[in-house]
Amino acid sequence: MYTTEKKQLSAYNFGFISIAVACLFFFNGNINIIDPLPDLIGYLILNFTLTKMALLDEDIAESQKFFRYMIISEIAKIAALLWVMGISRADEKNTGMLLLSFVFAIVDTVILFMAFTKLFSGMTALAFSTPNSYLLAARKPEGRSNTDRIKGFAVFFVIFKAALNVLPEFSNLTTYNGAEGTKVSFLYEFIGLMRGMSIFVTSIVGIVFAVKIFRYFKAVNNDSEFLMSLKERYERDVLPRKGIFVKRSFTMATFFLAFYAILYIDFRVTDFTLLPSELGFFSPDMTNLIPDIISAVFFLVATLILLKHLSVKRTTVVATFLFYFVSSLVAYIFELSFFANYHFGAVYKDEGAYLSYILMTVTAVIAAAAFVCSVLTLGHLLRKTIDTHTGFAYGVDHEKDTLRLAEQHKASYKKLIYLYVGGFFAVGTKLFYSFFAKTFDFAGSLQMVGAFIFLGCLIKVCHDISDEIETKYMLE
């Protein structure tokens, strides 16, 4: 490739090498649903990397959507694993692991089958419409193209990996409860060995998959004719359309905002050790496994995406994030400190417990106030989005249109009330859970209901705004 071509393409990185790197996270086998090399990282990379390519082909856009579903699936696995680990009876826990392994194997196979099929179908479609020297090339004159061959192997590996991950777990079906207790068959005694063999075989095939994927996308990335053609097509068909980027950014922001809402939930467990006791780290009697600092990070990412197309200073968003993040971190530390040394019953008997409880309470209220600030800041950004990116597709030509547009915006502003009401429910039920978890057994369920109400309200508001954005830019 000539130096001038390299300079021209440097600003149009279509992410082929990043796709290959993302697929490196998929090669290893899993222990049930426990993944030593988290696939979640690979799916996150793919979701961001395919963004530009998705604007050039509908199949690749569909592929990106399926990889986004896999992000949700991976997070669901973590939540399910925490639930199973909380089961006290060993036989029920083993059955739960089998059930989860089987269900997620089916879900992952279906989603990944569609994701990789759509991805390489999109690459084939681009190859037919764009000059290239590698994608449609074949080893034999009448053989399959390079793209068809890698698609076939990717689909094979998806099915192969899911099958080998779940097969050892079926040995749990050979156990049964007898009169003298649980009877364990000869087969189940070797489940550890079977899991090890499954991981070994899957990893061997996975390494072949990773090498093939990397070689394929490296060759595509070195196809200068293909890259230059994509660049020209991108400049001609995509860049002039402002609405595409606005809609894409808002969709991504909505995705992260959903996690911002759902991760505001407190998930407290008892007798959970964060680090081994020999390291000198306290072991709280009650631990929140989902600290609000995670929610704060998702809030920052989502709002920064929204700011890309708004004339709003970042200082407000950054200040809100810092307030939310720092206050949540401080509240989390004081909560861990209280439950590491005391319990609720000691508040009325011990002066140290009372002081620690007061500090925990005050910091929790401050953190709740910070969350309210984040909701208000989000509402402000969504209002700006309505002002800037909603309206009539044909524009505003005279005074009547201006008045109609103002009325339309007022109607859209009223929908933000759902956001504020949902936030009120979330923060109210969370504070109730924080202070009365031991007094009322339903407090935990109540705060989850509050968080899901907030999530539902947030998604409704974003969905309505997204429809209005679609209307404004429909004629592009």
Buried (B, 14 or more C-beta within 10 A) or exposed (E): EEEEBEEBBEEBEBBBBBBBBBBBBBBBBBBBBBBEBBBBBBBBBBBEBBBBBBBBBEBBBBBBBBBBBBBBBBBBBBEBBBEBEEBEEEBEBBBBBBBBBBBBBEBBBBBBBBBBBBBBBBBBBBBEEBEBEBBBBEEEEEEEBBBBBBBBBBBEBBEBBBEBBBBBBBBBEBBEEEEEEEEBEEBBEBBEEBBBBBBEBBBEBBEEBBEBBBEBBEBBBEBBBBBBBBBEBBEEEEEEEEBBBBBBBBBBBBBBBBBBBBBBBBBBEEEBEEEEEEEEEBBBBBBBEBBBBBBBBBBBBBBBBBBEBBEBEEEBBEEBBEBBBBBBBBBBBBBBBBBBBBEBEBBEEBEEBBEBBEBBBEBBBBBBBBBBBBBEBBBBBBBBBBBBBBBBEEEEEEEEBEEEBEEBBEEBBEBBEBBBEBBBBBBBBBBBBBBBBEEEEEBBEBBBBBBBBBBEBBBBBBEBBBEBBBBBBEEE
